[in-house]
Amino acid sequence: MAKNPVLIVHGWSDNYKSFIPLKQWLENNGYLTQDVFFGNYESMEDNVTFDDLADGLQTRFKEMIDKQQLPPLNPFSLDVIVHSTGGLVIRHWLHHYLVDECKGDLSRCPIQRLIMLAPANFGSRLAAQGKSGLAKLFKGGMAHGFETGRLILEGLELGSPITWQIAEQDLFSQRKIYRSVKNQGPYVFIFSGTHTYGELKGFVAPGANEDGSDGTVRASAACLNSIRISADYEDTGNPRAKADIGNYEPFAFALVPGKNHTEIVPSDPADGAHPSVQRILQCLNVNSDAQYETLRNEFEHDNGTFYANEAKKPDDERVHKFQQFLVRIRDDMGNDVYDYQLDFHVVDATITKSVWDVRDKSTFAPLKQYQDLTQFLQDNVIAHIYKHSVNQAYRTFFINLDKLNELKSKFPAGNAKPLIGMNVDAMGPTNDLAYDTDKLRYMPVEIPIPDGRGGSLDFFKANTSTMVEITLQRVPSLKIVDIVW
């Protein structure tokens, strides 16, 4: 079977030169030189956006096709390999191509195989640090006018508005974007390293030595297996939550043990033992849904073996399993709510109020009963909380699932079954516009998630990002609007 041309797209602050060894390796494995090309883009200019990159990529495609430097983008005629930020670039471009060029006809999708090496699909903890003075000096430097790509970095932050937008475009769209045509694709393969940059770099750049990451991108931020939870607090006495499993089938996701964010990209074309190159070759040979499922299951098995081996190590030396929760809070009019506190407590069904009021013995006494468990939850289970630097309506909670299981093992037996409850406390934008969150009840974190086949999905799942959208009811005072007679 003839091989598709391969497009290689780099990440932030990088360029195509880092991927010349990968191109040479592809040539060594039967690809023609003219069939492997690079997408080189500007990621360091402060005013460039992801829209600009998607539009620029499409413009270059048209120019190359017109000059016969690239075959036409026929259905499923192109394979793509991306690294880091390149994942968001290609997903954003593909959405616009399907809408603008294909008029929504998914059978005309040009990509057959999309291989993602450490993609920042749901952001990176290090992105905000890229805007620092140190980064402008050492990453930007005179060559880039001391710029580091401010708008790109804001999009690369954990749980950013742009990562939400892109996920809503492809994962939670009305149409099934990935594996949309039987035995054609597009087939998506995601790889994430398990090694970090070490304690020294972690001291300089917090997150570069983070458990559950490759030193730049968390495994849970790389993978695209996501669900979306909508929590509606408009009726304060009866909060409701529902789950959306997205319009996709499970993605093939593989851990690459011992490799960090940089090392996951092969740097020696003669290194046939590099784990990424062997995996890439497997992915490029997938030609049917059955082959994809076989490889996906193989990846799942290998991931399970990796974590089982890690569990035998001392707790401070092992790689733990994590999950991300990306939270966005809006009011009933669709406006972002910036000033809020989101807390998680161990409670039970008898605890109806979420206010820690020592004067209210009916509420405080039961809460105090679970105080030690709540402390363990907040100190050990919730590993990191991040507020987006520009829009603090968007926040990310990093959850250690191994510690969560340890917490649940501590739950007392009895008729009152403990659970993890979510509590929202929000301030209005003015003194005369409130959200009345004092009236809110605890909402159980774990809710039933139907899988669409008569069964249910696990709420907590390693290496996933769960999108949580919370809606609050606005309560304007009489000073905002009054009716008199």
Secondary structure, DSSP 8 states (H G I E B T S, - for coil): -----EEEE--TT--GGGGHHHHHHHHHTT--GGGEEEE----S-TT--HHHHHHHHHHHHHHHHHTTSS----TT-EEEEEETTHHHHHHHHHHHIIIIISTT-GGG--EEEEEEES--TT-BTTGGGGGSHHHIIIIITGGGTT---HHHHHHHBTT-HHHHHHHHHHTSSSS--TT-BTTTB-EEEEEEE-----HHHHHHSTTTT-TTBSSSSBHHHH---EEEEEEEESSTTS-EEEEE--SS---EEEEETT--TTTTS---TT-TT-HHHHHHHHHHT--SHHHHHHHHHHHHHHHHHHHHHHTTS-TTTS---EEEEEEEEEETTS-B--SEEEEEEEE-TT-------TT-HHHHHHHHHTHHHHHHIIIIIEEEEEE-SS-TTEEEEEEEHHHHHHHHHT---SSS--EEEEEEEE--SBTTEE--GGG---EES----B-SSSSB--SS-TT-EEEEEEEE--EE-TTTS----
